[in-house]
């Protein structure tokens, strides 16, 4: 079977009550400040996750030129975005924490404190001995600052974009197979059980957990692979309680981490792979939209699909066809005419940085 090409984590979807307010906060905290698209429209293709009806929304996809995945900052406009009906705790099912890559965790921690942001606890060490820390945005979304040596552009600031996530699961062995077989996270960086000092300041962090950090042994390929870079997934299974589902009785797009999105080439191959592993597409834009591309957001176009992990956490795949490089002069890149494995030239990617918002 021919395998799809995974370039890396394209973005983390983050539901918020105010898209521009949230975007300003993420620029201040992490310098995720290059908008790829900014669009108000109707989410008509996600009916299985939007209560069976189209919903109006406003979304901004923003990147850091330092590298890493982007943030799809997402706000319902046809309804009031809902918060969880309970306090989300470590080990609850779904994306509990978004990871942000850092050149220097201590320096990032000091920056967050200086900016007066809601830092959680102190800098501490993960089971592998590496430093990390946590910060909470104004909407109770928690971000973990983790070290990385993989950078697209070096220099200030100390942070880049999305580096992965901490995901609550009910059966860690089943989830490990899912993230390995479909997404390529084939290396176990650590696998520990017990109570963890570095989690104690998180909601529910004093509990008993099995904790597995997954990385990938093979370098990613694809047009944006060098910019998106390496990534990691941390699975967290509560051992002393029955976890809640983070999006129980709420819709995709409500407040929280709504999905983890991977940039790919070869959607047909991805569909065959997912089918063979028992995780069929639950949403497929090419079968729900009049456009031959599957979606067209004006400034970007392509084909997107979704699957669910064993606990229902949403994983998105995007095969981009048209990407804006410099919107002001109408420079758009047609990816369908390029070698799907070859990374784009750095000069071309850096040109996207000309649209950076400078606060």
Order of alpha helices (4+ residues) and beta strands (2+ residues): beta-alpha-beta-beta-beta-beta-alpha-beta-beta-beta-beta-alpha-beta-beta-alpha-beta-beta-alpha-beta-beta-beta-beta-beta-alpha
